[in-house]
Amino acid sequence: MGLAGTRHRPPDGRDARRPAGRRSHHTTDPTTTERHALAARLAQSGALHTPTWRRAVESVPREAFLHPGVFLPEPRGRWRPFLADRSPEAEWTRLAYSEQSLVTQLDGSLTPDQATTPEPVPGVPTSSSTEPALVLRMLESLEVAEGMRVLEIGTGTGYSSALLCHRLGEDAVTTVEVDPGVARRADDALEGIGVSTWTVTGDGLLGHPARAPYDRVIATCAVRRVPYTWVRQTRPGGVVLTTLGSWPHGAGLAKVTVGADGTAEGRIVGPASFMHARAQAQPPVTGDLAARAAYADSEREVCVPPTILEEWTPAFLAQLTVPDAQLVHARTAEGEQQRTYLFDPGRESFAEFAPGPRNAADWTVRQGGPVRLWDQVEEVLLAWRDAGSPGVDAVRLRVTETAHHYWLDGTSAPSLRWEHALR
């Protein structure tokens, strides 16, 4: 999808009433105390270090970006609408300045005010206000400085856009959102607090070449690979920061520096979890899972139990090894786990795991299709253990126009090197 519906500030990029740079915010806002308390908690937890970002947190009203409301999680994958104008003010404010992610849209269209009943509704989250600790950890990792220009992929509610504008000035920030409804609400919220920045409705995977080059690119959605368009639109010496991974659990926050030769190199700086960019999201494996795994070509005891994929680093390494596979946990109607699977629908391959009949610690794996998924993953995890089980921040990567290259720092094991060709 191409870029469309650009809304932005006047051509000179300035508000005639103020000099370029930070916009002032109302100091009499009744949530000032809550904003300062949030900043203090973030600093105490280690998510917030620099005074400039602390001032941004203390100045930007998060509740302005949550209207008309949020969805709160309920059991069995259901969500309860919680509306700002139908909730006690103290309760709404307390929620807005909590340290949790708050879902603002389900299934690509449903907002809390559109729910026909106050009862919980089913749905899959497709937009949210990310937990403040992760937002600030990413913003600080970006290492911005005065005069830099930033491209943000995934405007979402607009809260992180407002923080960037407070730090760098409105004209320094370009933010792209694929969902027109989400983009409109974010733009309205930004304007509502007096911030007029460059907001674009379009496919963020294409970047926004009209305002390139950028000094920094930050994505608030997860991608399966770094789009080379982001590298191309970043100045040499500039930084791209994005979450890499295709599973909800086990993604890594990648930080790469763009070189003069058009490549980008860096490392995974830590764990992260974001909703996926819609253009790269994999359709979930559904239907009769038993039928998908009916014909196994082999069955054996595992050397490494699949429960290791509950740990962040093994899950990330598994995704590097079988990048098109999905981890699926099947449950009974009562919510009890029955089976764990790896499915690669494109290659018609699967691995099905079951605990041993006598000892739940003794797992077996059935594998079918042309690719032995668990054989490949298990080889990598055994090599990772032999290397001392380093954290996800030991993974380095290099992005070129034709491929992504990954390797584990400090080891020369061939199984701990990966190449993903772009196709």
C-alpha positions as CSV (number, residue, x, y, z in Angstrom):
1,M,0.0,0.0,0.0
2,G,1.4,3.4,-0.9
3,L,1.5,6.5,1.3
4,A,-1.6,8.6,1.4
5,G,-3.4,11.1,3.5
6,T,-0.4,13.0,4.8
7,R,-1.2,15.6,7.4
8,H,1.5,17.9,8.6
9,R,2.4,21.3,10.0
10,P,2.7,24.4,7.8
11,P,5.4,24.3,5.2
12,D,8.0,26.2,7.2
13,G,7.7,23.6,10.0
14,R,7.2,26.3,12.7
15,D,4.5,27.6,14.9
16,A,4.5,31.4,14.5
17,R,3.9,31.9,18.2
18,R,6.9,29.8,19.3
19,P,10.5,29.2,18.3
20,A,11.2,25.8,16.7
21,G,11.9,23.0,19.2
22,R,9.9,21.8,22.1
23,R,6.3,22.8,22.5
24,S,5.1,23.9,25.9
25,H,2.4,21.9,27.7
26,H,-0.1,23.0,30.2
27,T,1.4,23.0,33.7
28,T,-1.9,23.2,35.4
29,D,-3.1,19.8,34.1
30,P,-4.6,17.8,37.0
31,T,-2.5,14.7,36.1
32,T,0.8,16.5,36.7
33,T,1.3,14.6,39.9
34,E,0.7,11.2,38.2
35,R,3.1,12.0,35.4
36,H,5.8,12.9,37.8
37,A,5.1,9.7,39.8
38,L,5.3,7.6,36.6
39,A,8.6,9.2,35.7
40,A,9.9,8.4,39.2
41,R,8.9,4.8,39.0
42,L,10.4,4.4,35.6
43,A,13.7,5.9,36.9
44,Q,13.7,3.6,39.9
45,S,13.1,0.5,37.7
46,G,16.0,1.5,35.4
47,A,13.9,2.2,32.4
48,L,14.6,5.9,32.5
49,H,18.0,7.5,32.9
50,T,18.4,10.8,31.1
51,P,16.9,14.1,32.4
52,T,15.6,15.1,28.9
53,W,13.5,12.0,28.6
54,R,12.3,12.3,32.2
55,R,11.1,15.8,31.4
56,A,9.2,14.5,28.4
57,V,7.5,11.8,30.6
58,E,6.6,14.5,33.2
59,S,5.2,16.8,30.5
60,V,3.2,14.6,28.1
61,P,-0.2,13.5,29.3
62,R,-0.6,9.8,28.5
63,E,-4.3,9.8,29.1
64,A,-4.9,12.1,26.2
65,F,-3.8,9.2,23.9
66,L,-6.1,6.6,25.3
67,H,-9.5,8.1,24.3
68,P,-12.1,7.0,23.8
69,G,-11.1,4.1,26.0
70,V,-9.2,0.8,26.3
71,F,-9.9,-2.9,26.4
72,L,-8.9,-4.7,29.6
73,P,-8.0,-8.4,29.5
74,E,-10.4,-11.0,30.8
75,P,-10.1,-14.9,30.9
76,R,-10.5,-17.0,27.7
77,G,-9.1,-14.3,25.3
78,R,-11.9,-11.8,25.9
79,W,-11.6,-8.1,26.5
80,R,-13.7,-5.7,28.6
81,P,-14.3,-2.2,27.3
82,F,-13.3,0.5,29.7
83,L,-14.4,4.0,28.5
84,A,-12.9,7.3,29.7
85,D,-16.2,9.2,29.9
86,R,-18.1,6.4,31.7
87,S,-15.5,5.6,34.4
88,P,-14.6,7.4,37.6
89,E,-11.9,10.0,36.9
90,A,-9.6,8.7,39.6
91,E,-9.9,5.1,38.2
92,W,-9.2,6.3,34.6
93,T,-6.2,8.3,35.7
94,R,-4.8,5.5,37.7
95,L,-5.1,3.1,34.7
96,A,-3.6,5.7,32.3
97,Y,-0.5,6.0,34.5
98,S,-0.1,2.4,35.2
99,E,2.9,0.6,33.8
100,Q,1.0,-1.8,31.6
101,S,0.3,-2.0,27.9
102,L,-3.3,-0.9,27.2
103,V,-5.2,-2.4,24.2
104,T,-7.0,0.3,22.2
105,Q,-8.3,-1.7,19.2
106,L,-9.3,-5.3,18.4
107,D,-9.4,-7.1,15.1
108,G,-8.2,-4.2,13.0
109,S,-11.3,-2.0,13.6
110,L,-13.2,-2.4,16.9
111,T,-12.6,0.4,19.4
112,P,-13.9,0.3,23.0
113,D,-16.7,2.8,22.3
114,Q,-18.0,0.7,19.4
115,A,-18.6,-2.4,21.6
116,T,-22.4,-2.9,21.8
117,T,-22.2,-4.1,25.3
118,P,-20.1,-3.5,28.4
119,E,-19.6,-7.2,28.7
120,P,-16.2,-8.7,27.6
121,V,-15.9,-9.4,23.9
122,P,-13.6,-11.8,21.9
123,G,-10.9,-10.4,19.7
124,V,-7.3,-10.1,18.8
125,P,-5.4,-6.9,19.8
126,T,-4.3,-4.9,16.8
127,S,-3.3,-1.6,18.4
128,S,-2.3,-0.5,21.9
129,S,-0.5,2.0,24.1
130,T,2.8,0.1,24.9
131,E,3.9,-0.2,28.5
132,P,5.8,3.0,29.3
133,A,9.0,1.1,30.5
134,L,9.5,-0.4,27.0
135,V,8.7,2.9,25.3
136,L,11.4,4.7,27.3
137,R,13.9,1.9,27.1
138,M,13.6,2.1,23.3
139,L,13.7,5.9,23.2
140,E,16.8,6.0,25.3
141,S,18.4,3.2,23.2
142,L,17.9,5.4,20.2
143,E,20.5,7.9,21.5
144,V,19.1,11.0,19.9
145,A,20.6,14.5,20.1
146,E,19.4,18.0,19.2
147,G,19.1,18.6,15.5
148,M,18.4,14.9,14.6
149,R,15.5,13.9,12.4
150,V,13.5,10.7,13.4
151,L,11.2,8.4,11.4
152,E,8.8,6.5,13.6
153,I,7.1,3.4,12.2
154,G,3.8,2.7,13.9
155,T,2.2,5.8,15.3
156,G,-0.3,3.8,17.4
157,T,-1.9,6.1,20.0
158,G,0.7,8.8,19.3
159,Y,2.1,8.8,22.9
160,S,5.7,8.0,21.8
161,S,5.4,10.5,19.0
162,A,4.6,13.2,21.5
163,L,7.6,12.2,23.7
164,L,9.8,12.4,20.6
165,C,8.4,15.8,19.7
166,H,9.0,17.1,23.2
167,R,12.6,15.9,23.1
168,L,13.5,17.0,19.5
169,G,10.8,19.5,18.3
170,E,7.8,18.9,16.1
171,D,9.5,19.4,12.7
172,A,12.1,16.7,13.6
173,V,9.6,13.9,13.8
174,T,7.8,12.0,11.0
175,T,5.5,9.2,12.1
176,V,3.8,6.6,9.8
177,E,0.7,4.5,10.7
178,V,-0.9,2.0,8.4
179,D,-4.4,2.0,9.9
180,P,-6.4,5.2,8.9
181,G,-8.6,5.1,12.0
182,V,-5.6,4.7,14.3
183,A,-3.7,7.4,12.5
184,R,-6.7,9.8,12.7
185,R,-7.1,9.3,16.5
186,A,-3.4,9.7,17.1
187,D,-3.3,12.9,15.0
188,D,-6.3,14.3,16.9
189,A,-4.7,13.5,20.2
190,L,-1.4,15.1,19.2
191,E,-3.2,18.3,18.1
192,G,-5.3,18.1,21.3
193,I,-2.2,18.7,23.4
194,G,-0.8,21.3,21.1
195,V,1.6,19.2,19.0
196,S,1.6,19.4,15.2
197,T,4.1,17.0,13.7
198,W,4.4,15.1,10.4
199,T,1.8,12.3,10.6
200,V,1.5,10.0,7.6
201,T,-1.1,7.3,6.8
202,G,0.6,4.6,4.8
203,D,2.7,1.4,4.9
204,G,5.5,2.0,7.4
205,L,7.5,-0.8,5.8
206,L,8.1,1.6,2.9
207,G,9.3,4.4,5.3
208,H,8.6,7.9,4.1
209,P,11.1,8.9,1.4
210,A,9.7,12.4,1.0
211,R,11.4,13.5,4.3
212,A,14.5,11.3,4.1
213,P,17.3,11.0,5.0
214,Y,16.8,10.4,8.7
215,D,19.3,10.2,11.6
216,R,17.2,7.6,13.5
217,V,14.4,5.1,12.6
218,I,12.4,3.5,15.3
219,A,9.7,1.0,14.9
220,T,7.0,0.4,17.5
221,C,5.8,-2.8,15.8
222,A,7.6,-6.1,15.3
223,V,9.0,-7.1,11.9
224,R,10.3,-10.5,10.7
225,R,13.2,-8.7,8.9
226,V,14.5,-5.1,8.7
227,P,13.0,-3.5,5.6
228,Y,15.9,-2.4,3.5
229,T,14.0,0.8,2.7
230,W,14.6,1.9,6.3
231,V,18.4,1.4,5.8
232,R,18.3,3.3,2.5
233,Q,16.4,6.2,4.1
234,T,18.9,6.5,7.0
235,R,22.1,8.7,6.9
236,P,25.4,6.9,7.2
237,G,26.1,6.7,10.9
238,G,22.4,6.7,11.6
239,V,20.6,4.1,13.7
240,V,17.6,1.8,13.0
241,L,15.9,0.3,16.1
242,T,13.2,-2.3,15.7
243,T,11.8,-5.5,17.2
244,L,12.7,-8.6,15.3
245,G,10.7,-11.8,15.5
246,S,7.5,-13.6,14.4
247,W,6.4,-15.1,17.7
248,P,4.6,-13.1,20.4
249,H,7.3,-14.3,22.9
250,G,11.0,-14.4,22.2
251,A,11.5,-11.4,19.9
252,G,14.7,-9.3,20.1
253,L,15.2,-5.5,20.0
254,A,17.7,-5.0,17.1
255,K,19.9,-1.9,16.9
256,V,21.9,-1.4,13.8
257,T,24.1,1.4,12.5
258,V,24.0,2.2,8.8
259,G,27.4,2.3,7.0
260,A,28.5,4.4,4.1
261,D,28.4,1.2,1.9
262,G,24.6,0.9,2.4
263,T,24.8,-2.0,4.9
264,A,23.7,-1.9,8.5
265,E,25.3,-3.8,11.4
266,G,24.7,-4.1,15.1
267,R,23.2,-6.5,17.6
268,I,20.2,-7.5,19.6
269,V,20.2,-5.2,22.6
270,G,17.6,-7.0,24.7
271,P,14.2,-8.7,24.6
272,A,11.1,-6.9,23.4
273,S,7.5,-7.7,22.5
274,F,5.3,-5.8,20.0
275,M,2.4,-6.4,17.8
276,H,3.5,-7.3,14.3
277,A,3.5,-5.0,11.3
278,R,0.4,-6.0,9.4
279,A,2.2,-6.5,6.1
280,Q,4.6,-9.0,7.7
281,A,2.2,-10.7,10.2
282,Q,1.8,-14.5,9.7
283,P,-1.8,-15.8,9.6
284,P,-2.3,-18.0,12.6
285,V,-2.3,-21.8,12.2
286,T,-5.9,-22.8,12.8
287,G,-8.3,-25.7,12.0
288,D,-7.8,-29.3,12.9
289,L,-4.2,-29.4,14.3
290,A,-4.4,-33.2,14.7
291,A,-5.1,-33.6,11.0
292,R,-2.1,-31.3,10.2
293,A,0.1,-33.6,12.3
294,A,-1.5,-36.9,11.3
295,Y,1.3,-38.3,9.2
296,A,4.6,-38.4,11.0
297,D,7.8,-39.7,9.3
298,S,9.7,-40.1,12.6
299,E,9.2,-40.2,16.3
300,R,11.9,-40.1,19.0
301,E,12.7,-38.8,22.5
302,V,14.0,-35.2,22.6
303,C,17.4,-34.2,23.7
304,V,16.1,-30.8,24.6
305,P,12.5,-30.4,25.9
306,P,10.2,-27.9,24.0
307,T,9.6,-26.1,27.3
308,I,12.9,-24.4,26.7
309,L,11.1,-22.3,24.2
310,E,9.4,-20.5,27.2
311,E,12.8,-18.9,27.7
312,W,13.5,-15.7,25.7
313,T,16.9,-16.5,24.2
314,P,16.1,-20.1,23.0
315,A,12.8,-18.8,21.5
316,F,14.7,-16.1,19.6
317,L,17.3,-18.6,18.3
318,A,14.6,-21.0,17.3
319,Q,13.0,-18.3,15.2
320,L,16.4,-17.6,13.5
321,T,16.7,-21.3,12.7
322,V,13.2,-21.9,11.4
323,P,12.0,-18.4,10.5
324,D,8.7,-19.5,8.8
325,A,7.7,-21.8,11.6
326,Q,5.0,-21.0,14.2
327,L,4.9,-22.2,17.8
328,V,1.4,-23.4,18.7
329,H,0.0,-24.5,22.1
330,A,-3.2,-26.4,21.8
331,R,-5.5,-26.3,24.8
332,T,-8.7,-28.1,25.9
333,A,-12.0,-26.3,26.4
334,E,-11.1,-26.0,30.1
335,G,-7.9,-24.2,29.2
336,E,-5.5,-27.1,30.0
337,Q,-2.6,-27.5,27.6
338,Q,-2.7,-30.7,25.5
339,R,0.0,-30.5,22.8
340,T,2.8,-28.2,21.7
341,Y,3.5,-27.9,18.0
342,L,5.9,-26.3,15.5
343,F,4.2,-25.8,12.1
344,D,5.7,-24.5,8.9
345,P,2.6,-24.4,6.7
346,G,4.5,-23.2,3.6
347,R,6.8,-26.2,3.7
348,E,4.1,-28.6,5.0
349,S,6.3,-29.6,7.9
350,F,5.5,-30.0,11.6
351,A,6.9,-31.2,14.9
352,E,4.4,-32.4,17.6
353,F,5.6,-32.7,21.2
354,A,4.1,-34.8,24.0
355,P,5.3,-35.5,27.5
356,G,6.3,-39.1,28.3
357,P,3.6,-41.4,29.8
358,R,5.5,-42.1,33.0
359,N,7.6,-38.9,33.4
360,A,6.4,-35.5,32.2
361,A,10.0,-34.5,31.9
362,D,10.6,-37.1,29.2
363,W,9.3,-35.6,26.0
364,T,8.8,-37.2,22.6
365,V,8.6,-35.5,19.2
366,R,6.8,-36.6,16.1
367,Q,8.0,-34.9,12.9
368,G,6.6,-34.9,9.4
369,G,7.1,-33.2,6.1
370,P,10.3,-32.4,4.1
371,V,11.9,-30.4,6.9
372,R,12.8,-31.8,10.3
373,L,12.0,-28.7,12.2
374,W,12.9,-29.9,15.7
375,D,16.1,-31.6,14.5
376,Q,17.3,-28.2,13.3
377,V,16.2,-26.2,16.4
378,E,17.6,-28.8,18.7
379,E,21.0,-28.7,17.0
380,V,21.2,-25.0,17.5
381,L,20.1,-25.1,21.2
382,L,22.6,-27.8,22.0
383,A,25.4,-25.6,20.4
384,W,24.1,-22.6,22.3
385,R,24.4,-24.6,25.6
386,D,27.9,-25.6,24.7
387,A,28.7,-21.9,24.2
388,G,27.7,-21.2,27.7
389,S,24.0,-20.2,27.1
390,P,24.7,-16.5,26.5
391,G,21.8,-14.0,26.5
392,V,19.9,-12.7,23.5
393,D,22.2,-9.6,23.5
394,A,25.0,-11.9,22.2
395,V,23.3,-12.1,18.8
396,R,24.8,-9.8,16.2
397,L,23.4,-9.0,12.8
398,R,24.3,-7.4,9.5
399,V,21.7,-6.2,7.0
400,T,22.4,-5.9,3.3
401,E,20.3,-5.3,0.3
402,T,19.9,-9.0,-0.4
403,A,20.1,-10.8,3.0
404,H,20.2,-10.7,6.8
405,H,23.2,-12.3,8.5
406,Y,23.1,-13.3,12.2
407,W,25.8,-14.8,14.4
408,L,26.4,-15.5,18.0
409,D,29.3,-13.4,19.4
410,G,32.2,-15.3,20.7
411,T,31.7,-18.6,19.0
412,S,32.6,-20.0,15.6
413,A,30.1,-22.9,15.6
414,P,28.5,-23.1,12.1
415,S,25.1,-23.9,13.6
416,L,25.2,-20.6,15.4
417,R,25.3,-18.6,12.2
418,W,22.2,-17.8,10.1
419,E,21.6,-16.2,6.7
420,H,18.1,-15.1,5.7
421,A,18.0,-14.2,2.0
422,L,15.5,-11.5,1.1
423,R,13.0,-12.7,-1.4
